Amino acid sequence: MPKLLYWVAALSTVGTFFAGTVTLRTLIAPASQPGLFSCVGLKVLGLSPCPFGLGLFALLAAYSWYLVKGTLGTRSLLTLRLIAAAGLTFSGWVAWRELFLPALTLGSRYWETFQLARVPACVWGFLVFLASFALTLNLEPPARPRT
């Protein structure tokens, strides 16, 4: 099995634990300030984006580990890429709304008060989805033996 598939599985597992931690923290002790382990602001269907990211990470992790144990074919690779692309699109949209849109709106005032520690969890999740998606683009199904 290709090493890159192991990396996709490992990254999505880390993303699952990260999103799970953020989701639990949001449910147990909601934060009022954005940060690495907090989801504040945007609501999707009445919930923070964290449970949706958790679901996408869990789906990506489960499917990639399934492929590690099974066989990687053209259809399964396409499915893996679609799951990673869905996570990338969703987290990218949330990151846009939570980080980049305010930066464009407020201009230099936003960057004067910017702190890396206050970057929302969804942006970090976006980076993990981006890395996972990039790895899936480099995966190739094994060549079929010629008969």
C-alpha positions as CSV (number, residue, x, y, z in Angstrom):
1,M,0.0,0.0,0.0
2,P,1.4,3.5,-0.9
3,K,3.0,5.4,2.0
4,L,0.9,8.5,1.1
5,L,-2.3,6.6,1.9
6,Y,-0.9,6.0,5.4
7,W,-0.2,9.7,5.7
8,V,-3.8,10.5,4.6
9,A,-5.1,8.1,7.2
10,A,-2.8,9.5,10.0
11,L,-3.6,13.1,9.2
12,S,-7.3,12.5,9.1
13,T,-7.1,10.6,12.4
14,V,-5.3,13.5,14.0
15,G,-7.9,15.8,12.5
16,T,-10.7,13.6,14.0
17,F,-9.2,13.8,17.5
18,F,-8.6,17.6,17.1
19,A,-12.2,18.3,15.9
20,G,-13.5,15.9,18.6
21,T,-11.6,17.8,21.2
22,V,-12.9,21.2,19.9
23,T,-16.4,19.9,19.6
24,L,-16.4,18.5,23.2
25,R,-14.9,21.8,24.5
26,T,-17.6,23.7,22.7
27,L,-20.4,21.6,24.2
28,I,-18.9,21.5,27.8
29,A,-17.5,25.0,28.2
30,P,-18.2,27.3,25.3
31,A,-15.6,30.0,24.8
32,S,-16.3,33.6,24.1
33,Q,-13.0,34.3,22.2
34,P,-11.6,32.6,19.1
35,G,-8.6,30.4,19.6
36,L,-7.1,27.0,18.8
37,F,-9.6,25.0,20.8
38,S,-12.7,27.2,20.4
39,C,-15.4,27.6,17.9
40,V,-17.2,31.0,18.2
41,G,-19.2,33.1,15.9
42,L,-20.5,31.3,12.8
43,K,-23.4,28.9,13.2
44,V,-24.3,26.3,10.6
45,L,-27.8,24.9,11.1
46,G,-27.8,26.2,14.6
47,L,-24.5,24.5,15.6
48,S,-20.9,25.6,15.5
49,P,-19.0,24.2,12.4
50,C,-17.0,21.8,14.7
51,P,-19.4,18.9,14.7
52,F,-19.6,19.0,10.9
53,G,-15.8,19.1,10.6
54,L,-15.6,16.2,13.1
55,G,-18.0,14.2,10.9
56,L,-16.0,14.9,7.7
57,F,-12.7,14.1,9.4
58,A,-14.1,10.8,10.9
59,L,-15.5,9.8,7.5
60,L,-12.1,10.5,5.8
61,A,-10.2,8.6,8.5
62,A,-12.5,5.6,8.4
63,Y,-12.4,5.4,4.7
64,S,-8.7,5.9,4.4
65,W,-8.0,3.2,7.1
66,Y,-10.4,0.9,5.2
67,L,-8.3,1.5,2.1
68,V,-5.1,0.9,3.9
69,K,-6.4,-2.6,4.9
70,G,-8.1,-3.2,1.6
71,T,-7.3,-2.4,-2.0
72,L,-6.9,1.0,-3.6
73,G,-8.7,1.1,-7.0
74,T,-9.7,3.9,-9.3
75,R,-13.2,4.3,-7.8
76,S,-12.1,4.1,-4.2
77,L,-9.4,6.7,-4.9
78,L,-12.0,9.0,-6.4
79,T,-14.3,8.5,-3.4
80,L,-11.3,9.3,-1.1
81,R,-10.6,12.5,-3.1
82,L,-14.3,13.5,-3.0
83,I,-14.4,13.1,0.8
84,A,-11.2,15.1,1.2
85,A,-12.5,17.8,-1.2
86,A,-15.8,18.0,0.8
87,G,-13.8,18.6,4.0
88,L,-11.5,21.1,2.3
89,T,-14.5,23.0,0.8
90,F,-16.5,23.1,4.0
91,S,-13.5,24.1,6.2
92,G,-12.3,26.6,3.6
93,W,-15.7,28.3,3.6
94,V,-15.7,28.5,7.4
95,A,-12.1,29.7,7.5
96,W,-13.0,32.3,4.9
97,R,-16.0,33.5,7.0
98,E,-14.1,33.5,10.3
99,L,-10.6,34.8,9.3
100,F,-10.3,36.2,5.9
101,L,-13.6,38.0,5.4
102,P,-13.1,40.1,8.7
103,A,-9.5,40.8,7.5
104,L,-10.8,42.2,4.2
105,T,-13.6,44.1,5.9
106,L,-11.5,45.7,8.7
107,G,-8.3,46.1,6.7
108,S,-5.2,47.2,8.6
109,R,-7.1,47.4,11.9
110,Y,-7.6,43.6,11.8
111,W,-3.9,42.9,11.2
112,E,-2.8,45.3,14.0
113,T,-4.6,43.2,16.6
114,F,-4.0,39.8,14.9
115,Q,-2.7,37.0,17.1
116,L,-1.8,33.6,15.9
117,A,-3.2,32.1,19.2
118,R,-6.6,33.6,18.3
119,V,-6.9,31.9,14.9
120,P,-10.1,29.8,15.0
121,A,-10.0,26.0,15.1
122,C,-11.6,25.8,11.7
123,V,-8.6,27.4,10.1
124,W,-6.3,24.7,11.6
125,G,-8.7,22.1,10.4
126,F,-8.6,23.6,6.9
127,L,-4.9,23.2,6.9
128,V,-5.2,19.5,7.8
129,F,-7.8,19.0,5.1
130,L,-5.6,20.8,2.6
131,A,-2.7,18.5,3.4
132,S,-4.9,15.4,3.2
133,F,-6.4,16.5,-0.1
134,A,-3.0,17.3,-1.6
135,L,-1.8,13.8,-0.6
136,T,-4.8,12.2,-2.3
137,L,-4.0,14.0,-5.5
138,N,-0.6,12.3,-5.5
139,L,-2.0,8.9,-4.9
140,E,-2.3,6.5,-7.8
141,P,-4.1,3.2,-8.0
142,P,-1.7,0.3,-8.4
143,A,-1.1,-0.7,-12.0
144,R,-3.0,-3.8,-13.2
145,P,-0.8,-6.7,-14.2
146,R,-0.9,-7.3,-18.0
147,T,-2.2,-10.6,-19.2
